[in-house]
Amino acid sequence: MSQPEVEAPRSELATRGVRDERYERLFAGFRLLLRAAVALAMIGSGIARVIPVQMPPLRPLDQLQRLGLLTQGELLQTLIGGSPVFQAFTGLAALLGGVLLLFPRTTLLGALICAANLAMAVTLAFCYDLPSKLYVSSLFFLSLLLVVPDLRRLVDLFFLDRAVEPAEAPPSAGRWPDRLLLLLGVGVIAWGAAVAVPRLSQLHPPKPPLYGAWTVEELTVDGEESVDPQRWRRAVFQEPGALDVELRIGSRKRYALDLDMAGKTMTLEGRWAPSPWGEGRGEGDRIDRRARFTFQEPEEGVLVLEGQLDGRPMRAKLRRVLLSSPWFHWITDFSRYE
């Protein structure tokens, strides 16, 4: 015959109850810290991408640089910065996951979204040799810890095709700790937006007249075509008051620019700068150069400069370089890539 079960003493049952309650409180507090660590980091990163300032946009000088001069990390930054819409989409996903972690009942969904985002971030960090490897890896591990309590239910639902019972009420560290976390999340959103909005205006300043890159198709000095290796190859109008010039030998020069669109004139000033056609005094001469040109736009995308530099007449024909096309096409014309 089986022995009758012996009821545990009341003192032992009370001790177990106190111990279980302590473990539950400890687990709830630890879970709250995990939620805070992942949520605040994801919200801050998400805001910086929803308002696309984490990766600066591509400008003409960026698009003219040689691909081989970029590190893997700079190449990735260039790729993401080239599409503000994609950058904002990734930021929205990170922001959504972080916001869901602020509420106990949506913690699992928020943790899954954050884990998916961070899995891609970890992959990019290791494959493109980014300096944030340890940081994003730590956040990814913390997001997985938030998923672990529901791992069995997720396996039953997605892999074993079993019925899954509703989850029990998540452990709570208390009403006020949850409210404090929510308040911190709102504060991070407000602070991130306050920082990102002015930064956005700095990254996207008003474009100056003639904005863009122009290739020098013709350049004559004293009526003859210049063949000097230091002649202009491209001219870039990117920032107000400046003209960046790429020479045929590959180096770049910057001139102070005074542009008068009404009078169709421009004045260039530069120290230690060679002539646009690369002739005359050497590059190392300590001189100040000042040149005044008139310009015309005989047709769209064509700019003709005429003037004198060092007392010698110069004429240059520039054509606008199409560095990028509109960001979206329903139908792609593959012939333009041949």
C-alpha positions as CSV (number, residue, x, y, z in Angstrom):
1,M,0.0,0.0,0.0
2,S,1.2,3.5,-0.8
3,Q,2.2,5.6,2.1
4,P,0.0,8.6,2.8
5,E,1.4,12.0,1.9
6,V,2.8,13.9,4.8
7,E,1.7,17.5,4.9
8,A,4.6,19.9,5.2
9,P,4.7,21.9,8.4
10,R,3.0,25.3,8.1
11,S,6.3,27.1,9.0
12,E,8.0,25.4,6.0
13,L,5.1,26.4,3.7
14,A,5.3,30.0,4.9
15,T,9.1,30.1,4.3
16,R,8.6,28.8,0.7
17,G,5.9,31.4,0.1
18,V,8.2,34.2,1.3
19,R,11.0,32.8,-0.8
20,D,8.9,32.5,-3.9
21,E,7.6,36.1,-3.4
22,R,11.2,37.4,-3.1
23,Y,12.2,35.5,-6.3
24,E,9.2,37.0,-8.1
25,R,10.1,40.5,-7.0
26,L,13.7,40.0,-8.0
27,F,12.7,38.7,-11.4
28,A,10.3,41.6,-11.9
29,G,13.0,44.1,-11.0
30,F,15.6,42.4,-13.3
31,R,13.1,42.4,-16.1
32,L,12.3,46.0,-15.6
33,L,16.1,46.9,-15.9
34,L,16.3,44.8,-19.1
35,R,13.4,46.6,-20.6
36,A,14.8,50.0,-19.6
37,A,18.3,49.3,-21.0
38,V,17.0,48.0,-24.4
39,A,14.1,50.4,-24.7
40,L,16.0,53.7,-24.1
41,A,18.8,52.7,-26.4
42,M,16.5,51.7,-29.2
43,I,14.3,54.8,-28.8
44,G,17.4,57.1,-28.9
45,S,18.8,55.3,-32.0
46,G,15.4,55.2,-33.7
47,I,14.8,59.0,-33.3
48,A,18.1,59.7,-34.9
49,R,17.1,57.7,-37.9
50,V,13.4,58.6,-38.1
51,I,14.7,62.2,-38.4
52,P,17.5,61.1,-40.7
53,V,20.6,62.6,-39.1
54,Q,22.5,59.5,-38.0
55,M,23.9,59.0,-41.5
56,P,24.6,62.3,-43.3
57,P,23.2,62.8,-46.7
58,L,25.2,62.4,-49.9
59,R,26.4,65.7,-51.4
60,P,28.2,66.3,-54.7
61,L,31.7,66.1,-53.2
62,D,30.8,62.8,-51.5
63,Q,29.5,61.3,-54.7
64,L,32.7,62.3,-56.6
65,Q,35.1,60.6,-54.2
66,R,36.8,57.3,-55.3
67,L,35.1,54.2,-54.0
68,G,38.5,52.6,-53.2
69,L,39.3,55.3,-50.7
70,L,36.4,54.4,-48.4
71,T,36.7,52.0,-45.5
72,Q,34.0,49.3,-45.2
73,G,32.3,51.4,-42.4
74,E,32.4,54.6,-44.6
75,L,31.0,52.6,-47.5
76,L,28.0,51.4,-45.3
77,Q,27.5,55.0,-44.0
78,T,27.5,56.3,-47.6
79,L,25.0,53.6,-48.6
80,I,22.5,54.3,-45.9
81,G,23.0,58.1,-46.1
82,G,22.2,57.9,-49.8
83,S,18.5,57.0,-49.0
84,P,17.0,59.1,-46.2
85,V,13.7,57.2,-46.7
86,F,15.4,53.8,-45.9
87,Q,17.2,55.3,-43.0
88,A,13.9,56.6,-41.6
89,F,12.2,53.2,-42.1
90,T,14.9,51.4,-40.1
91,G,14.6,54.1,-37.4
92,L,10.9,53.6,-37.2
93,A,11.3,49.9,-36.7
94,A,13.8,50.5,-33.8
95,L,11.5,53.2,-32.3
96,L,8.5,50.9,-32.4
97,G,10.3,48.1,-30.6
98,G,11.6,50.5,-28.0
99,V,8.2,52.0,-27.3
100,L,6.5,48.6,-26.9
101,L,9.1,47.7,-24.3
102,L,7.9,50.6,-22.1
103,F,4.7,48.7,-21.3
104,P,4.7,45.3,-19.5
105,R,2.0,43.7,-21.6
106,T,3.7,44.4,-24.9
107,T,7.2,43.5,-23.7
108,L,7.4,40.3,-25.7
109,L,6.4,41.9,-29.0
110,G,8.8,44.8,-28.4
111,A,11.6,42.4,-27.5
112,L,11.0,40.4,-30.7
113,I,11.1,43.5,-32.9
114,C,14.2,44.8,-31.1
115,A,15.9,41.4,-31.5
116,A,15.2,41.4,-35.2
117,N,16.6,44.9,-35.6
118,L,19.6,44.2,-33.5
119,A,20.4,40.9,-35.3
120,M,20.8,42.9,-38.5
121,A,22.8,45.6,-36.6
122,V,25.2,42.9,-35.2
123,T,25.6,41.4,-38.7
124,L,26.5,44.8,-40.2
125,A,28.8,45.7,-37.3
126,F,30.9,42.5,-37.8
127,C,30.8,42.4,-41.6
128,Y,31.6,46.0,-42.1
129,D,34.0,46.3,-39.2
130,L,32.1,49.0,-37.3
131,P,33.3,50.2,-33.9
132,S,29.9,49.4,-32.3
133,K,30.3,45.6,-32.3
134,L,30.3,45.1,-28.5
135,Y,27.5,47.7,-27.9
136,V,25.0,46.3,-30.4
137,S,26.0,42.7,-29.4
138,S,25.2,43.5,-25.7
139,L,21.8,45.0,-26.6
140,F,21.0,42.0,-28.8
141,F,21.8,39.6,-25.9
142,L,19.6,41.7,-23.5
143,S,16.7,41.6,-26.0
144,L,17.0,37.8,-26.2
145,L,16.9,37.6,-22.4
146,L,13.5,39.3,-22.5
147,V,12.3,36.7,-25.0
148,V,13.5,33.6,-23.0
149,P,10.5,33.4,-20.5
150,D,8.1,33.0,-23.5
151,L,10.5,30.8,-25.6
152,R,8.5,27.6,-25.0
153,R,5.3,29.2,-26.1
154,L,6.9,30.6,-29.2
155,V,8.4,27.3,-30.2
156,D,5.0,25.6,-29.7
157,L,3.3,28.2,-31.9
158,F,5.7,28.7,-34.8
159,F,7.5,25.3,-35.0
160,L,5.4,22.6,-33.4
161,D,1.9,23.8,-34.5
162,R,0.5,23.4,-31.0
163,A,-2.2,25.3,-29.3
164,V,-0.8,28.0,-27.0
165,E,-2.6,29.2,-23.9
166,P,-2.8,32.9,-23.2
167,A,0.2,34.1,-21.3
168,E,0.0,34.8,-17.6
169,A,0.1,38.4,-16.4
170,P,3.8,39.5,-16.7
171,P,5.6,40.1,-13.4
172,S,5.5,43.7,-12.4
173,A,8.0,45.7,-10.3
174,G,5.2,48.0,-9.3
175,R,3.1,50.7,-10.7
176,W,5.5,53.5,-10.1
177,P,8.6,51.9,-11.6
178,D,6.6,51.2,-14.8
179,R,5.4,54.8,-14.8
180,L,9.0,56.0,-14.3
181,L,10.2,53.9,-17.2
182,L,7.4,55.3,-19.4
183,L,8.4,58.9,-18.3
184,L,12.0,58.2,-19.2
185,G,11.0,56.9,-22.6
186,V,9.0,60.0,-23.3
187,G,11.9,62.1,-22.2
188,V,14.3,60.3,-24.5
189,I,11.9,60.9,-27.4
190,A,11.6,64.6,-26.6
191,W,15.4,65.0,-26.1
192,G,16.2,63.1,-29.3
193,A,13.8,65.1,-31.4
194,A,15.2,68.4,-29.9
195,V,18.7,67.4,-30.9
196,A,17.8,65.9,-34.3
197,V,15.7,68.7,-35.7
198,P,18.4,71.4,-35.6
199,R,20.9,68.8,-36.8
200,L,18.6,68.1,-39.8
201,S,18.6,71.7,-40.8
202,Q,22.4,71.7,-40.6
203,L,22.7,68.7,-42.8
204,H,20.3,70.1,-45.3
205,P,21.1,73.8,-45.7
206,P,19.7,75.9,-48.5
207,K,21.4,74.9,-51.7
208,P,23.4,77.7,-53.4
209,P,22.8,78.8,-57.0
210,L,24.4,76.4,-59.6
211,Y,24.4,73.7,-56.9
212,G,25.9,70.4,-58.1
213,A,29.0,69.1,-59.9
214,W,30.0,70.3,-63.3
215,T,32.6,68.7,-65.6
216,V,34.9,70.9,-67.7
217,E,34.4,69.9,-71.3
218,E,36.4,72.7,-72.8
219,L,39.0,75.1,-71.4
220,T,41.0,77.5,-73.6
221,V,43.7,80.0,-72.6
222,D,44.7,82.7,-75.0
223,G,42.4,81.0,-77.5
224,E,44.2,77.7,-77.3
225,E,43.0,74.4,-75.7
226,S,44.9,73.8,-72.4
227,V,46.4,70.3,-72.0
228,D,48.2,71.0,-68.7
229,P,47.7,68.1,-66.2
230,Q,46.8,70.6,-63.5
231,R,43.9,72.1,-65.4
232,W,40.4,71.9,-64.0
233,R,38.5,68.6,-64.4
234,R,35.4,69.3,-62.4
235,A,33.9,72.2,-60.5
236,V,31.5,71.7,-57.6
237,F,29.1,74.3,-56.2
238,Q,28.1,72.7,-52.8
239,E,28.4,75.3,-50.1
240,P,27.5,79.0,-50.3
241,G,30.6,81.2,-50.7
242,A,32.9,78.3,-51.9
243,L,33.9,76.6,-55.1
244,D,35.6,73.2,-55.0
245,V,37.7,72.2,-58.0
246,E,39.0,68.8,-58.9
247,L,42.1,68.9,-61.0
248,R,43.1,66.4,-63.7
249,I,45.9,65.0,-61.5
250,G,43.3,64.1,-58.8
251,S,43.9,66.8,-56.1
252,R,41.3,69.3,-55.0
253,K,41.3,73.0,-54.5
254,R,38.9,75.3,-52.8
255,Y,38.3,78.9,-53.8
256,A,36.3,81.6,-52.0
257,L,33.4,82.4,-54.2
258,D,31.4,85.6,-54.6
259,L,28.5,84.8,-56.9
260,D,26.2,87.4,-58.4
261,M,23.4,85.7,-60.2
262,A,21.7,89.0,-61.2
263,G,24.8,90.4,-62.9
264,K,26.0,86.9,-64.1
265,T,29.4,87.3,-62.6
266,M,31.6,85.3,-60.1
267,T,34.8,86.2,-58.3
268,L,37.2,83.6,-57.1
269,E,39.9,84.1,-54.5
270,G,42.5,81.6,-53.4
271,R,46.0,81.4,-51.8
272,W,48.7,79.0,-53.2
273,A,46.1,78.1,-55.9
274,P,47.1,77.4,-59.5
275,S,45.3,78.9,-62.4
276,P,42.3,77.0,-63.6
277,W,44.3,75.8,-66.6
278,G,47.3,74.9,-64.4
279,E,49.8,77.1,-66.2
280,G,51.8,80.1,-65.1
281,R,53.2,80.2,-61.6
282,G,53.8,77.0,-59.6
283,E,51.4,75.6,-57.1
284,G,53.7,76.4,-54.2
285,D,54.0,80.1,-54.9
286,R,52.8,82.2,-52.0
287,I,50.4,84.4,-53.8
288,D,46.8,85.5,-53.6
289,R,44.8,85.0,-56.8
290,R,41.7,86.8,-57.6
291,A,39.7,86.2,-60.8
292,R,36.5,87.6,-62.1
293,F,34.4,85.8,-64.6
294,T,31.1,86.4,-66.4
295,F,29.0,83.3,-67.0
296,Q,26.1,82.4,-69.2
297,E,23.8,79.4,-69.4
298,P,23.1,79.0,-73.1
299,E,21.1,75.8,-72.5
300,E,20.0,73.8,-69.5
301,G,22.9,72.1,-67.8
302,V,25.6,74.0,-69.6
303,L,27.6,76.8,-68.1
304,V,30.1,79.0,-70.0
305,L,32.7,81.1,-68.1
306,E,34.7,83.9,-69.6
307,G,37.2,86.2,-68.0
308,Q,40.8,86.8,-67.1
309,L,43.2,85.3,-64.6
310,D,46.7,86.8,-64.2
311,G,46.0,88.9,-67.2
312,R,45.3,86.0,-69.6
313,P,41.9,85.5,-71.2
314,M,40.2,82.2,-70.3
315,R,37.1,80.5,-71.5
316,A,35.6,77.3,-70.1
317,K,32.5,75.3,-71.0
318,L,31.1,73.3,-68.1
319,R,28.3,70.7,-68.2
320,R,26.3,69.6,-65.2
321,V,27.0,66.0,-64.0
322,L,24.0,63.9,-63.3
323,L,25.2,62.2,-60.0
324,S,21.9,60.7,-59.0
325,S,18.4,60.2,-60.4
326,P,15.1,60.5,-58.7
327,W,15.0,58.0,-55.8
328,F,12.1,55.8,-57.1
329,H,10.9,54.4,-60.4
330,W,8.1,52.0,-61.0
331,I,9.8,50.7,-64.1
332,T,13.6,50.7,-64.4
333,D,15.2,51.4,-67.8
334,F,18.1,49.0,-67.7
335,S,19.6,50.4,-70.9
336,R,21.0,53.4,-68.9
337,Y,23.2,50.9,-66.9
338,E,24.8,49.3,-70.0
